[in-house]
């Protein structure tokens, strides 16, 4: 989704804004722009397409040396993808320039009001009305401070926003404000950077504050102050970013997705670090503020999430119900928020989100809290909106994930959910010995994943044979079903090929009608107890002409006789087996996408973090 950057300091803003926009590219966008304040005037520059096109334009004819400016990557909502709709937008008379994330829902009546006041509009966006509304309030009450003008303007606005505003009237400050759209201020030495995402500031400073909803910040080069939109008080919390410089660089890898797939041994290690009990028979999470008694009194769990995180939750359901025997519901956050779901007492709610900013997940969280349920979070982005809004939670510590298709964040969520299954099981019925076996399997997981990553070449060769096929079906039973769903999602996201997933036995109840010679069926056959049944299902699709790829840890069966391709992975504990089985599917999606010539790190139409409904 859209990205925002603002810089005020001693250096030329141009370069820093372009660099910041590059760090925001992974969020997904279709046009970009900057505006610089130079010698008392605001100069905008925009383009459709990638940030490197904007950088070229800057290089060739935009030599403004101003040290204050704002920038934006736009993911179109109101108005088509065009230069005139790209941000920043200027007010009539060029007093103000604004970059905006979110949606102004009442933009039409405001626009009508401003047209009556003789304001002209040059774009189809909801954002341009904000620029002119700000100018209107400035013209009306010229004695007000910059932040007060923004406050007065925002009081008329319904919807969501993260904004940065630049002005030629107020030459030494940028004003930023948020409502349901993330914004943070990176605090530097004689310079400050405002951004919608820590990725854009991590290179300059690790010290940040996150703005809360309803806060308006006036940011100068060496200080800042915050007021609130309403009566509420300012609640400022300083955070230290835990990202390493270079996390966002590719190193020797051709794409972020491949780099992140190969980072999984360490991201999984980081998800587990310091989270096992001393006797190595259970797990523990410092961030979960629950006593063993409270853990025991939980009667039901509800997980809410979107996309890949939803698949992780579904896997959590299988594992928690299997090991801890607690009933678990899993809901798409976007459904839960409007469904008025009846929840029983003693339900503990978890929201899971890599970015910690997905608006549907945030809304589900707020709905559960409104109903009085304790809500825990599992998030990767420290200090993100969801992390701050939950009662307590677990950080993934997977590091920055840039590839739009989530890989290492998914397996890190799976690892944490598997550890939660163990924790809930150990305060209930799981014995000490079984607990130790489980912990051992988790601790050796990074080593096992390294082994599976060695299959990369084999999987690349398999992708080469099948990447031209028109239809892919992913099939798995029980704990392999969510993994099949995630395998199909990865393939769709990265290669735009038609892929679906079903519980293996469900296939004959409809999907089998899709089977033809054009089809490739990918079977997850890694559970001992399910092998006979899975083999029969393989025969059924073979008989109808499908190509079969099987992923298995069984070495006794002559799979080669009746499958086209066999990918052998190590046999592991059932609590970690789903994590291990995910890796070949990620690699397969990656290589198919590559062979189909797709933009792996920036797949079409997708955004890394979806901050609109
Ligand atoms: C978007 C991304 C998905 C992601 C989903 C949830 O749709 O494209 O890859 O799984 O949002 O994101 P979250 O940050 O909440 O895990």
Boltz pocket constraint, residues with backbone or C-beta under 6 A from the ligand:
constraints:
  - pocket:
      binder: B
      contacts: [[A, 306], [A, 307], [A, 308], [A, 309], [A, 352], [A, 353], [A, 354], [A, 355], [A, 356], [A, 357], [A, 358], [A, 361], [A, 404], [A, 405], [A, 406], [A, 606], [A, 607], [A, 608], [A, 609], [A, 610]]
      max_distance: 6.0
